[in-house]
Amino acid sequence: MLTLSGAKFAAASAVRGRHCPFYWPLLGALALALSGCVPATTQVAAADPADAAAKVAPVGYRSTIAPYSSLRPATPAPWRGRNDAVTPPSKQDR
């Protein structure tokens, strides 16, 4: 039984030995090294960032808290009047 499995293993290794061995980490390192040699084929920016005469969009200022208005100190109002102002009308009044 063991001799049969040994024969299968030997046959399988012989079949693998016929093909050229491929070393993936070496291929990856080679591809990484060669990728630095490829020239850039696309333009990175429309204008040179170091050019002082380049046209740029105008800069404007908008306050982030412009619509804010302080509510303190507020004078207290009678609670019954404020409650009646926000209460929906009853069905009898319609």
PyMOL commands that set and color helices and strands:
alter all, ss='L'
color gray80, all
select helices_A, chain A and resi 2-18+24-35+79-86
alter helices_A, ss='H'
color red, helices_A
deselect
rebuild
show_as cartoon
